[in-house]
Amino acid sequence: MSQISRDPLDLVAQTCGAHHQYPDGFCLYLGTLFAPVQDRRAPGAGFTHEIGDEVRITEPRLGTLQNRVSLSPDCPAWSFGTSALMRNLAARGLI
């Protein structure tokens, strides 16, 4: 946690609401070195994905989370929530 570039409270504020409907990956990887640790635009500003960025996070036991960054209103509605993720991982014997 000491190596991530933004305070978790700031991250939560940026990832909750109609503007960000895909919280599972955020919740799953917060506090790991999957989280970007370098400022993107200016020192102290943290890291924020930009439209068009391709994001791919792989963990051998969990699989790959991959997407291209778009505005939330332009994306299909999120239908695979945290409980579905936990059921999926349990069904595969991973938790």
PyMOL commands that set and color helices and strands:
alter all, ss='L'
color gray80, all
select helices_A, chain A and resi 8-15+23-29+72-74+82-91
alter helices_A, ss='H'
color red, helices_A
select strands_A, chain A and resi 54-59+63-68
alter strands_A, ss='S'
color yellow, strands_A
deselect
rebuild
show_as cartoon
